[in-house]
């Protein structure tokens, strides 16, 4: 007799391909707020390779990823790379300024209070937990080429894999050599 958790695991593994985000796909023009109250938009960065991190300011894994994005922004920024961060935890508007200061972030980090917009942007199933961080790679043409949830194997060797994504997108006309669906959501 199968245990209920075993059955759940089998059913979810069969359904996962149906629930995964479409890749590649055009990136919607996601809007977010900056700590100074100004509006920002993903479309402002069209023509650049973007790594967009959806994060929780209280998440240690998100904090590590943000520090990595800072290093990579300094290294790859002159070649056309742009790191972006969007905090989605409550009350992220009040927490982002401190987060930026605490981790010495110089790339744009803002916040969104519209979790539905984030879920829609990610094509994340509403009935599944949103595992953080969510890292999205967008090519110069504004197409999402890859995205990864915080529990994805991608993060086991995070720096190497992030560098690979950035380098591939900077060196290509828009296609990543490793377009991937998000996993572990």
Order of alpha helices (4+ residues) and beta strands (2+ residues): alpha-beta-beta-beta-beta-alpha-beta-alpha-beta-alpha-beta-beta-alpha
